[in-house]
C-alpha cells in the first residue's frame, strides 16, 4: 500500500527494483510485533540483505513520528558478517543515502587496538544522538566490533592492570623518559569514567537490532 509505505516505493524507484511478494511478507511479519525477537528464514539470493534490510530500516525511521512506543525512539542498528559488511554498507549508502530518503549511515568499527578515552567515546555518543535528531539514521556494524566493545568495558571494570594500560596509552611518556609512573588511583578513576560511557553505548535500550545472517552472527 503506497499510502502506508511510501518510503518503500521510493526505495523501489531509487534501486530500480520491485519488492517481491515474499519479501513484502517477510518484512511485514518482522514488523508485526506478534513475536519478540522475530527470526525469518529465506534462501540465498532472495533479498535478505539488499531488499528486506533496507525496508526494515526505512520503516523504523519513517514511522517514528507517528509511533510513540519505546522501540520507535531507538536507533536502528544493522549487524552484518565481516565478509559482507563493506558490500552491505556500500549498497545501503547507494540506495538510502544518495537517493530521495537522505539517510545517514554511521559505520562503527571497534577492535582491541582502538585507544578509548572518555572524550572520543562522548563524541561517538553525541554523533549518534545528533544524527538521530536530524533525520533517518542507521548504524552499520559487525558482531566482532560489538563483542570487542563489550570486552573492553568489562576489562576496564574488572582488571586493574587494564586501567593502568589505558592511562599509559592516553599519556605516553616523554622521549627522554624510559619509564613513567602511573598513579593507580587516577588510572582507576579514568577507567571508571571511560567505562560509564562505554556502558551507555552498549545499552540495548538505545538500539533496535537487525541481524543479517543471524544464524552465523548469533553463533558469536
Helices and strands as residue ranges (DSSP letters): H 6-15, H 21-31, I 48-52, H 53-62, G 70-73, E 75-79, H 82-92, I 93-97, E 104-107, H 118-134, E 137-141, H 143-158, H 160-170, H 184-202, G 204-206, E 207-211, H 214-217
